[in-house]
Amino acid sequence: MRTSIIKIGNSSGIIIPREVMRTLGLTERSAVTMQVSTDGIVIKKTPARNGWSEAAQKMRRNGDDELLLPDVFEDEVFEEW
């Protein structure tokens, strides 16, 4: 498949045909990863955040979502703010 490099502000971009976007399930807001090698560029769909909500709920149930450092330190002075 052939496409073109276009100027986008101070950068450049490529046009990804609609059929490729549809086949991969991508939208204009999709996150992708880009790998550069000496002979080309590989653009891959970034995996969706499947299971994050369930994992966060499990962390909460297990008490694993506590702050590692206190939100406010005992010697903090707020009058300066």
C-alpha positions in Angstrom: 0.0 0.0 0.0 1.3 3.4 -0.9 0.6 6.7 1.0 2.2 10.1 1.3 4.1 12.1 3.9 2.4 15.5 4.6 3.4 18.5 6.6 1.5 19.1 9.9 2.7 22.3 11.5 6.4 21.8 12.3 6.1 18.1 12.0 5.3 15.5 9.3 2.6 12.8 9.2 1.3 10.0 7.0 -2.2 9.5 5.7 -3.6 6.2 6.9 -6.3 5.0 4.5 -9.8 4.7 6.0 -10.0 1.0 5.2 -6.8 0.4 7.2 -8.2 2.4 10.1 -11.4 0.4 10.0 -9.6 -3.0 9.8 -7.5 -2.2 12.8 -10.3 -0.6 14.8 -8.5 2.7 15.0 -9.9 6.2 15.3 -8.3 9.7 15.0 -7.8 9.5 18.8 -6.4 6.0 19.0 -3.0 5.6 20.8 -0.4 3.8 18.7 3.3 2.9 19.2 5.9 3.6 16.7 9.1 1.6 16.2 11.9 3.0 14.1 14.5 0.8 12.4 17.2 1.5 9.8 14.9 0.4 7.0 11.5 1.5 8.1 8.8 2.5 10.6 6.3 0.1 12.2 3.1 1.6 13.7 1.2 -0.7 16.0 -2.2 -0.4 17.7 -1.7 0.1 21.4 -3.7 -2.4 23.5 -6.8 -1.1 25.1 -6.9 -0.7 28.8 -9.0 -3.8 29.2 -9.5 -4.9 32.8 -8.2 -1.7 34.4 -11.5 -0.9 36.2 -11.7 -4.4 37.6 -8.0 -4.3 38.7 -8.6 -0.9 40.5 -11.6 -2.3 42.3 -9.7 -5.3 43.4 -6.8 -3.1 44.6 -9.4 -1.1 46.7 -10.9 -4.2 48.2 -7.4 -5.5 49.2 -6.4 -2.1 50.6 -3.6 -1.8 48.0 -4.6 1.7 46.9 -3.2 3.5 49.9 -0.8 6.4 49.3 2.9 5.5 49.7 3.6 9.0 51.0 1.3 11.2 53.1 -0.7 13.7 51.1 0.3 16.5 53.6 3.5 16.4 55.7 3.3 17.3 59.4 5.8 20.2 59.1 4.1 21.7 56.1 3.2 25.4 56.5 0.2 26.6 54.4 0.3 30.3 55.3 3.0 30.8 52.7 0.6 29.7 50.0 
